Amino acid sequence: MNRFSKTLLALTISVSVGACSGTSGGTAPAGHSDPVKPRQAVDVSNLEGVDAAVGTDIVSYLTDGALNNETILLDTEGTVLTADELSFELAYQAYDALSYYAYYYGTQPEFTDDMGDGKTFAQYIADIAADTTLRYAAAEVLANKEGLTLPAEYQTEVDNVYDNNVQYYGENEWNHAVSAGTISEADFTEEQKQAWIKEQGTIFFRDYLLYFGTTREAYESLVKKNYTYLAAQKQLFADGGKYALTDEVRAEETAKYVEDNGVVWARCILFSTMEDGADESAVQAEAQKAYEELSALSGEELSDQFTELQREYDKSGYTAGDVQMYTNTDSLVDGYYEGITVLKPGEVGITDRTAYGYFILLREADQPGDLEQTITDSYASNKIKELSAQILEESGCTTETILEKIDPAAYYTKLFELQDKLDAVNGTTEEQN
């Protein structure tokens, strides 16, 4: 799957709450007596020139007619989720997950693989997609209830998202064609060039939407939901917002974050045994001598002398005097983090020999100011999830209800077949990404 760049598509998306039209025997939302319109999927087996795919009801094709582009999954308080919006997230989550596995593990799971919790890889991805759409839809409902509006810069992005994508992909195609020598810039006026870019970008972005199992309308709706989520989080939880952190709550959240993540602050001096010709016993003796010298000091005198010895001996690459923050999830040399945590602020210690040599460690006092933005972001994320969960609970909509008519494995099988056809028709190469 290398046809399209994620640059303008890295969205997580949206839905709303109220009546879940996907539930078995459920009641359709108000104004939608038949949310699933009978429609025959267009055959996309022959995509020569891709023109055969124009007008295709992509969701009907991918779900074997169980849903279609206009199927309403959720409708409440001004927020509507349609199946083509969900389809995008299903496709995007697969793209993202498989890219992750390929990058970190050099392999990709099969969609039928068991993830260890009784769910297949396809079901696991689909659950993430559905959960994401519900959470962001609920955030949109929250924004509507709070009377929030998109900031001007966000609204501009929403208004121009289609044209921006057309321009982006058209320029990519232009550069590729020029590099390949299939067109010459000298043959085009600027006006002709821009017309070419618009024409090719329109075709390319149409293919892109098909590739991710969605429509222009759904894509634009998802972009708006995504920006609405960002705006709600910022306007409700940033400084001055209705739910902004008070000093008391910030102190509580900081203490909790430090405890949950094992946050510590420290400095180090690495006496390295990795250098060519290093005499390990001599390095150990030198480290022990420095440790004993520092152990006899305290307070500001200890701190100043530690900095001096950092300048003289340290091979870690850190800047002398700079305090570093570490957590229990950081990837560190074995024994390094553990060596810090046994110390109290103001105490100095030395590690056993590590893979890199001997570390002298100085545990520094907690510096909660370093965590201010992290705490604000974490609090905002958790709070909006909490409020969104309340909205979803009241609505009765769940991941299961919006996925019940979709067979994830079958959906992904057809999606990947379609993507392969699009790749073949368009002559995909790595250079086109």
N, C-alpha and C positions, 0 to 999 in steps of 0.2 A: 504494500500500500504506500506508494511513493508519489502519487500523482500531484497531490495538492499540499501547499504550505499551510501551516496552522496559524500563520501570523495574524490574520484578521478573523479567525474563527475560534479562538481559544475562549469559548464561553461555557459557563455552566448555566443551567436554565431554569425554567419557570413553570408554574401552573397556579391554579387558584383553588378555592375551597368552597364547599357548599354542598351541592348535590353531585354525587359521583355517578355519572351516567354509565360507568363501566360495570357496576355491580350487577350480579345476576338478579333479574327480576326487579332491578332498581327503577326509580322514577326518573325520567329525563328532566334536565333542568328546565326552568320556566322559559317558554318561548321556543323550545326545541322538542316538538312532539316525536320526532324521529331523528335522533342525533346521528345514527349510522345510516347514511343514504345508500341505497343499493346502487352499485356501480361496478362495471366490469373493468378489471385491470387491463391496461394497454400492454400488448405484447412487446417486450423490449429485447427479444431474442436477436433481432437484427438491428444493430445500432450504427450501421454505415452512415458516416457523416453526422451521427448523433441526432439527426433531424427526426428520426423515428421516435425518439424519446420525448420530443416536445409535447407538452400537454399530458404526459403520463401521470396517472394518479399513483404516485410513487409508493404511498403507504398501502394502498390496495394491492399493489404488486408484491410488496415485501411481506405482507401478512396474509396472502392468498385470499383477499377479499374480506377478512374478518373485520378490518377497519379501513377507513379511507382518509384522505387528506383533511376532510372536514369533520371527521368524528370528534365530538366534544367529550372530553374526558372529565372536565371540571369546569364549573361555571358558578361564580359567586361574586357579588359585590364589585362588579366591574372587571373582574379578572377571568379570562377564559383560557383553558388549555386545550389544544387540539392535538390530534394524533400525529400530525406532521411535525409539531414541536417536540413531542416525546421522541419521535423517530430520529430527529437530529441528535438528541442526547444519547440515544442508544448507539448510534453509529459513532459518535464522537468518543464515547467512553471506551468502545472497542479499539478504536484507533489509538487512543492514549495508552490503554493497558498493554496492547501488543507492542507498541513502540517502547514502553518501559521495559517489558521483558526482553525484547530484542537488544536494547542498549545495555542493560545490566547483567543479563544472563546469556546472551547470545542465542537464545531460543525463544520459541513462542508456544504457549499452551494450545491445546485443541479445545474447542468450545464444549466438548463432551467431557473434558477432564474434571474429576472430582476435586473440589477445593478443600476438602477435608472436613467440611461441615454439612455434608449431605447435599450440597448444591454444586451444580456444574459451573464451569467457568463462564458459560453463557448466562446462566441465571445470576451469577454473582455480579457480572457487569450490568445486566439489566436492572437489578435491584439498586445499584448505585445510581444509574441513570434516572430511575423513577423517583428515588429518594431526593435526588438533586432537584428535579423539576418541581416536586411538591414543596420543597423547602423554599425555593426561590419564588414560587407562586404565592406562597403564604406571606413572604416578605413584601410582595407587591400589594397584597390585601392590606397588610399592616401599613404600608406607605399611603394607601388610599384612605384608610381610617384616620391616619394622623394628618391628612391634608398636605402631604409633602409633594413638592414639584421637582422636576429634574433641574439641576443647575444648568446654566446656559451652555457650558462646554459639553456636558453630557447630551443635552438635547441636540446640539449640533452634530455630534457623532451619530445619534439615532437617526436624524433626518438625512444624513449623507451616507449611511452605511452601504446602501446598494451602489451608489455612484463610486464610492471609494473602493469597493471591491472590484468593480468593473475596471476602474483605472489601474488598480494594483496589478490585477492579472493581465490586463491588456499590455501594460508596460513590460511585464515579465515575458510575454509572448513576443513582443517587439524586440527586446534585447536578445532573446533566444534566436529569433529569426535572423537578426543582424549578425550575431556570432556565427551562426551556421552558414551564412552567406546566401540564404534563400531570398533575402531582400537587400537592397542597397539604400541607405539613408539618402544618398544623393538624388534618388529618383522621386523623393517625396518633398513636398512643401510642408511646413509646420502644420498647416491646416489639414493636409492629407494624412500626415502622420497621426494626428490626434483622432481623425475619423477612423483610421485603421485600428488604432489602439482601442477605441470604443467598440467597434464592431467585434474584434477578436476577444476583447475582455468580456463582452456580453455573452458570447458563445461559451467562453471558458468558464465563467461564473455559473452559467446555467448547468454545465456539466458538473461543476463543483457541488451544486445543491443536490443534484441527483446522486452524486458520489456519497454524500452524507445523508441520503434518504429523506430529503426535506424539500420545501418549496420556498420561493422568495418571501411569501407572506409570513410563513412560519419563522424563517430566519430573521426577518426584520422584527417580528414580535419578540423573539428570544433576545435580540440585542437590547430592545427596550426594557424587558424584564431584568436583564442582567445589570443594566445601568440603574434601574430603579432600586435593585437590591443594594448596589454600591452607595447610591445616594441615601437610602434609608439608614444604612449602617453609619454613614458619616454624619447625617443630620440628627440622628437620634442619640448617638453615643459619643460623638466627639465633644470636645470642650464646648460648653454652652448648649448642648443638646438636651432634650427632655430627660433622657436616661443617662446623662453623662456621669462619670465616676465622681463621687465626692471624695474628699481627702481621706475620710475614714474608710470608705470602701476600697479606695486605691491601696491603702496600707494593708488591708486585709487580703486583697487580691494579690498583692506583691508577695506577702508572706506565704500565701498558699502556693503561688507559682514557684517560689524559691524552694519550698519543701517538696512539692510534687516533682520538680525537675532536678533536684539535687544541685542547685546553683551554688557555685563557690567562686571566689576571686583569689587569684594567686599570681606570683611571679616565680620564675625558675632560672637556675644556672645549670646548663648542661655541660658536664665534663665528658667529652665525646671519646668513645673507644672506636669510632668508625673511621678515623683518619688514617691514611697510609703510614705504616710504621709505628702506630700507637703502641706504647707499652702499657698493657692493661693494669698491671700492678702499680705502675707509676701514676696512671690516671686516677686510680682508686685512692692512692695515698694523697694526691693533690686535692681531690674532692673532699676527703675526710678532714684534711687540715683546714680547708676553707669553712667546712661545716662547723668545726669546733670553734673557729674564730667567731663565726656569726652567732653561735649558740651562747656566747658570753655577753651578747649585746641585747638590747631591747629598745622598743619605741622608735623614735626618729633616728637614733644612732644606728640601730639595726637596719632600718630602711635605707639610710644613706650608704652604709657600707655594703649592703646587698647590691645596690645599684653599681657601686664601684667594681665589685667582683663580677657582676654581669658584664660590664664593659671589658674586663680583662680576660675572662675565661669562657663566657657563654657561647655555645655553638648551636643554640636552638633556632636562631633566626629572629627571635623577638627583639624589639627595641628595649634597651636597658631603661628601667624605670617604669615602663608601661605595664599596667595591671591588666591581666587577661581574665575573662569570665569563662567558666566551664560548666557543663551540665552532665547529667548521667547518661545522656544519649550521644555525647560527642565521641568521635572515634579517636582515641588517644593511645599512646604507648602503654602497654600493660604495666600496671603498677604506678603510673603517673597520677591519674585521678584519685586512686585509692590513697596514694601518699598525701594528697592534699586534704582529703576528708578526715583523716585521723588527727589533723592539726586544728588548733583553735586560732582565731584571728590574732596575728602578732607572733605566732610560733613558727619556728623554722625546722625543717626536717630533711632527711636525705633518703633516697630510694635505694633498694638493692640494685644490683646491676640490671639494667634494662637492655633492650635490643640496641639502644643507641649509646649507652653509657650510664653515668650516674647523674641524677638530678638532685640538686639542692632546691628545696621548695620553701617559699615564704607565703603562708596563708595571710591574705589581706582581709581587712574589714569588709563587711557587706557594703555594696554600693548600689542601692536600690534605684538610684537615678538612672543607671544604665538600662534599667528595665522599663522605663516609663512608657516608651512607645509600644514595646512588646505587650505590656500589661493592658494598655488602652486597646490595642488591636485584639488581644485575646478576649478581653471582657466584651468588646463589641460583638465579636464573632459568637461567643457563647450566649450572649443576651439575645441576639436576633434569632438564634436557633431556638432558644427557650420560648420566645414570644411566638415564633412561627409554629412551633410544636403545639402550643395552646390553640392556635387557630385551626390547625389540621385536626386536632382532637375534637374540637367542636364541630368540624365539618363531617367527620366520619370517613374522610378520604384517606386511603393508605396506599402504600406501594403495591400491595396485592391487588387492590381493586382496579388500578389503572393498567396492570399488566396481565390481568386474567385472560384476555383474549389473544395474547401474544405468546407464541412458542419461540423463546429466544434463539434456540439452536437453528430452527427453520428460518427465522428472520435473518440471522447472520449468514447462513448459507446462501440465501438469495442475494443479500446485500453484497457479499464478496464476489459472487458470480457477476453481478452488475458492475462492480468496481473493476473486475478483470476485463470486462468487455469495454468499458470506458477507457481503460488504460491501453488496450490493444488498438482501439479505434484512433486514439489520439497519439499513439506512439510515445508513451511515457518514457522519460529518461530521468536519471538522477539530476541532470542539469536543469530540468524544468522546475524543480522544487524551489 
